Amino acid sequence: MSGVPAAKRALVVADGDVPGRAALDAAWPGWDAGVSLIVAADGGWDKAVSLGLRPDLLVGDADSLPEARFAALAAEGVPIERSPTDKDESDAELALLAALRGERPT
């Protein structure tokens, strides 16, 4: 339809057990096709990297990704939405909210 914006796909990677890339590709071919925004929830950063992904945004309170990694990523220019450890939402919830905003950080 003309005038209707194309749907955007976001991918949120949280910390926890994440299958390897080969297992994901076999179980869900094309799982990462058309993704325009990747948001990592704290320790999900390293999980995303292990899948060959480079998140566009890091969200969290640095309770599962060491403070030094947050600092190093910030120094590399990675956009970070830092949250306090004393909060109502989990890091994954905050990452989902960021993905729903759908804005690629600049």
N, C-alpha and C positions, 0 to 999 in steps of 0.2 A: 504494500500500500504506500502510496506516495504521501509524504508528510509525517509518517509514523517513524519515530526513531527505532533503529535496530536494537534488539535486546542486547544488553551487555552481560558478560559472564564474569563473575568474580570467584576466586578460589581462596578459601580460608584454610590455613594449615595450623593445626593446634599441636601442642606437645602430646606425647603418648606413643602408643604403638602404631607405627606407620609401616605398611608393607613396602617392600622394595619396588623400584620403578618397573622392573620386569613383571612382577606379580600384578601391579595395578594395570599395566598395559594389557596383560592377558585377560584379566577379569573384566576390565572396563575399557575396551579400545576407544581411543579418542577422548579420554577423560579430561585432558588438558587442552583440547582444541577450542579455539575461540576465546580463551580466557584473556580478559583485558586488564584485570587487576588481581594481584596476589597479595594477600594480607597474612602475615605471620603473627600468631599469638604467642608471644614470649618464646619459650623453648621450641615452638614450632618453626622458628627461623632455621635452626639446624636440620630439622626434619625436611623442610622445603629444599634446602641446599642439597641434602642427600638424594633428593629426587631429580636433581638437575635444574631446579627452579631458583630464580632470584626474586624474592618478594619485593614489592613496591613500597610496602609499609610494614613497620614493626610496631606492634601494640602490646603493652604489658607493663608489669611492675618489677621485672628483673628478679623474680623469685625462682625461675627455672632456667633462665639464661643468665649467666653471671654478669654482674655489673660491668666487669672489664669488657665483655663482648658488646654490651650496649654502648659503652664509650667508644670502642673501636668502630662499630658500625656507624655511630653518629659522626665520627671523624671522617669516615668514608663518604659521608653525605646521605646516608640512608634516612629517609623520613621516619621519625619515631613519635608515637603518641604514648607518652609515659603516663602511667597511672599510679596512684598511691597503693600500697599493699593493703591498707585498710579501706576496702571498697565493697559495694554490694554485688557487683558483677564479677564474673570470672574473666580472665584474659580472653578466653575464647568468645564469650559474649560480647566483649568490647570489640574484638576483631570482626565479628559478624555485623555489629552496628556500623563499623567503619566500611565494611564491604557493601552494606545496604546504601550507604551514602553514595557509593559508586564513583567517587571522585579519585582520580589518580593524583597522588601528591606531586607537587612540583618542587 
